[in-house]
Amino acid sequence: MEISITKTDKNFAFLATSEGEVTPINICASDALEKGNIGYRPMQTLLMSLASCMSIDILMILEKQRQSVTDYRVDVKADRTDDTPSIFASINFHVYISGDIKEDKLKKAIDLSRDKYCSVYHMMRQDVPFIISYTINPKSK
């Protein structure tokens, strides 16, 4: 696996690329260093990686369990410490899922992702309290 981070014309902004035909993403420092919010901050990309990794696992496991998923979304909220480095103090991961889903199957898929399969979670799990919840067939907003 390889990525490249290239500095843009801004002081604290970068273009992140990867092998293959993947769309590059903009990454930048916080507004305190780089005005204009022109990209994702590094800690946001970490949360995106966590949510994506667990979601792939959960959906793959549910498919193997013959659960019919018609809609899926994850909201992740994280709190950071005031210390330096400002790491995550806690992460709340909430799955909204629709379809013909048995609750015990969803719980098993979440547990397997967290406890066995999600590489991103296992890279960070020792330092961060991590709460996972879910809603099956949520009512439309």
N, C-alpha and C positions, 0 to 999 in steps of 0.2 A: 504494500500500500504506500502510495506517495501522494503528497500534496505540495503545492507551492504557495507561498504568501509573498506578494509583490507590493511594495509601497506605491501608493498613488501620488498624485501631486499635492495631497494634504499631508500634514506632519504625522498624524496618527491614524491613517486610514490605509487599508490594504485590500487587495483583490485576492481572494482565495480560489485556487484552481486545483483540479484533481485529474488523474489519468482518465482517459476516455472522453466521450462527448457529453460532459456534465456542465451545466450552466454555472459559471463562476458566481460567487457571492461576495458582497462587500462586507468588510469587518472594520469596525472603528472603535476608538476609545470612547469613554463617556463624554458627555457634553462639557465636563470640566476641562478636558484636554482638546477635544475636537468638536467644535460647534457645528450644528446642522444635522446631527443624527443621521448620517449618510450611510450607515450600515449597521449590521448586527454587532452587538458587543460580544466579546469572547465568552462570557458566562452565559449569555443567551444561546449561543451556538451549542454549548455543553448541554443545556436543558433540551434543546431541539434534538440533539443526538440521543439523549436518554429517552425522550418521548418516542422518537422514531424507532429506536432499537426495541423497546418494550412493545410497541404497537405491532411491529413486524412479527415478533414472537407470539403475541396474544392472538393475532388474526390467523397466523399459520396453525397454531394449536387448535383454535376453534374450527378451522376448516377441516383438520384431521378428525375432530370430534363430530363432524357433520352438523355443525351449528350454522344456521343461515343468517349471516350478517348483512343487513341492508344499509346501515349507516354507522359511522364510527367517527368519534372525535375525542381528543384528549386535551384537557386544560391542565397546565402545570403552573403552580405558583410556588415561588421559592423566596425564602428570607435569607439575607446575608448578614454576616457578622460585621461589626464596626472595626474590627481589628485589621491589621495588615499581616498577611493577605486577607482580603475580604471574601472568605469562603462561604459556601452555603451553610446556614444554620439548620435549615429544614427544607424539605421539598414535599409538596402536596400534589399528587398525581391523580386526577379524576377522569375516569373513562365514561363517556356517554356512548351507549351502543344500542342500536335498534335491530330488530329482526326476531327470528324464532330462536331465542337464546335461553338455555337452561342456566339458572343462576349457579348451580354447582359446577357446571362446565366452565363458566366464565371465571369463577374463583380459582379453579384448578389451572386455567391458562395463565392468569395473573401470577399465581404462586410459582408456576414453573418458569415463567419469564424472569421473575425477580430472583428466585432461589437457584436457578440452574443455567439459564440460557443467555440473558442479556449481558453482553460484554461491557457495555458502558456502565451499567449499574454496578457490576463487580469491580470496575476500576475505581469507583467512588464510594462504595457502600460503607466502608469502615468509618468514615468521618461524618456522615450526614443522616440524621433521622429522616425516614422516608415513609410517608403515609400514602396508601393507595385506596381509593374508593371508586365506586362506579354507580351508574344509573342505567338500568335496562329500559328500553323504549321510553325515552324522555318525552314529555309533552313539549310541543313546539312553543318557541318563545313568541 
